């Protein structure tokens, strides 16, 4: 390879880069539409869906595996609330571990 061809491909940091806009695919908006649609549901419907999911987990994985998954999810969710500084959750923890 000669040095001239290597220098031709080199881009200096000062050189402006082209910005290419890509048309957004409808699949990219799926999560946003799902959250918007689920947030409009009434509470009985949401808890009904949650009940079906838990029932399917129990049937497919077994009772104790489902309990472990739910327990670990609860611990992770609680830790996230604690790290976020949620005052209600922190007050709950203080009451739970108070002597």
N, C-alpha and C positions, 0 to 999 in steps of 0.2 A: 504494500500500500504506500502510496506517496503522501507526503505531508499536506499537499494542496487539497486533496479530496477530504482529508480528515478535518482541515480547517473550514471547508465549505459547509460541513454538517454541524459545526460548532455554533451554539447560540449564546450570545453574551447575556448576562443578567439584565442589562439595560434594554435589551431588545424587547419590543412590545409583542405580546402573544395574542393570537386571535381567539376571540370568544365565540364558541359555537353554541347556538341555542337548539335544544332538542325538544321536539313536541312531546308534551307529557302524555304518557299512556294512561288509559283509564284504569289499568290494574294498579297503578301507583296510588290511586285515590280509594282503593278498596277498604283499607283500614279506617280511613276517615269516614266513609259512608257507613261502615259497620258500627263504629262507635256512635255516630249520630243516630242511627236507627235503633240501637240498643238503649240509648239514653232516653228515647221517647217511650219506651215500654213502661207499663205499670208495674209496681212492685210485685204483685202476685205472679205475673208472667215471668219476671226475672228470677224469682225464687223457684218457680216451677221448672224453669230451664236448668237452674243450678241443681235441683233435686234429681232431674233426669240424668245429668252428667255424673253426679255422685252414685246414683243407682247403677249406671253403666260401668263405672269404675269398680264398684263392688262385685258386679257380676263377672267382669272380665279379669280383674286382678286379685280379687279376694278381699275379705273384710279388713284384715290387719294391714295389708299393703295400702289400701285406700286410707285407713286411719293414719298411717305413717306419712303418706303424701300430704294429707290435710294438715297434720301437725307441723310438718316442715314448712309448708306454705305459710301457715300462721306465724311461725317463728320468723321466717324471712320477711313477711309483711310487717310484723311488729318491729323488727330491727330497722326496717326502712322508715317507718314512722318515727322511731326514736332518733335516728340519724337526721331526719328532716326537722326535728325539734317540735313535733306536734304536741301542743300543751295538754290536750285531753288524754293522749296516750301516756305521756310522762306522769300525769297525775294518777292515772290508772295504775301504772307500775309502782308509784310511791305508795299508794293505798294497798296494793297487793303484797308488797314486801315490808310493810310497816310492822314493827314488833308489837 
